[in-house]
């Protein structure tokens, strides 16, 4: 999970890094991203397994999945 709240577009340029994106793309487990605001797109978002529109959306998804697993037990 890679999350970072919104801010100035220039604050998100670190997520447009080739080496970071290459590592995310080759990571053996699914990588979820929630970087910036809904309007923000980064290279890391493009190569991630799943891109969520915000960090809050990532958290909501993970909580929902965890609760579903707990309910099945």
C-alpha positions in Angstrom: 0.0 0.0 0.0 1.4 3.4 -1.0 -0.6 6.4 0.1 0.0 10.1 0.2 -2.5 12.8 0.8 -3.1 15.6 -1.6 -1.2 18.8 -1.9 0.5 20.7 -4.6 1.2 18.8 -7.8 4.9 19.3 -7.4 4.7 17.5 -4.0 3.7 14.4 -5.9 6.5 14.3 -8.4 8.4 11.7 -6.3 5.8 9.2 -7.5 6.7 9.8 -11.1 10.1 8.3 -10.5 11.2 5.5 -12.9 13.0 3.4 -10.4 10.1 3.5 -7.9 7.6 2.7 -10.7 9.8 -0.2 -11.9 10.0 -1.6 -8.4 6.2 -1.3 -7.9 5.6 -3.0 -11.3 7.9 -5.9 -10.4 6.8 -6.3 -6.8 5.6 -9.9 -6.1 2.5 -8.8 -4.2 -0.3 -6.6 -5.4 0.4 -2.9 -4.7 -2.5 -0.5 -4.0 -2.0 3.2 -4.4 -4.0 6.2 -3.2 -1.9 9.2 -4.0 -3.1 12.8 -3.9 -6.6 13.7 -4.9 -8.9 12.1 -7.5 -7.6 14.3 -10.2 -3.9 13.4 -9.6 -2.3 10.6 -11.6 1.3 9.4 -11.2 3.4 6.9 -12.9 3.3 4.7 -9.8 -0.5 4.8 -10.0 -0.3 3.5 -13.6 1.8 0.5 -12.8 0.2 -0.4 -9.5 -2.1 -3.4 -9.2 -5.0 -1.2 -8.1 -5.2 2.6 -8.1 -7.7 4.2 -5.7 -8.7 7.8 -6.1 -7.6 8.8 -2.6 -5.8 7.4 0.5 -9.2 7.3 2.2 -10.5 5.0 -0.5 -7.6 2.6 0.0 -8.3 2.5 3.7 -12.1 1.9 3.2 -11.3 -1.0 0.8 -8.9 -2.6 3.2 -11.2 -2.2 6.2 -14.1 -3.7 4.2 -12.0 -6.7 3.1 -10.7 -7.3 6.6 -14.3 -7.1 8.1 -15.5 -9.6 5.4 -12.7 -12.0 6.4 -13.5 -11.6 10.1 -17.2 -12.3 9.4 -16.4 -15.5 7.6 -14.5 -16.8 10.7 
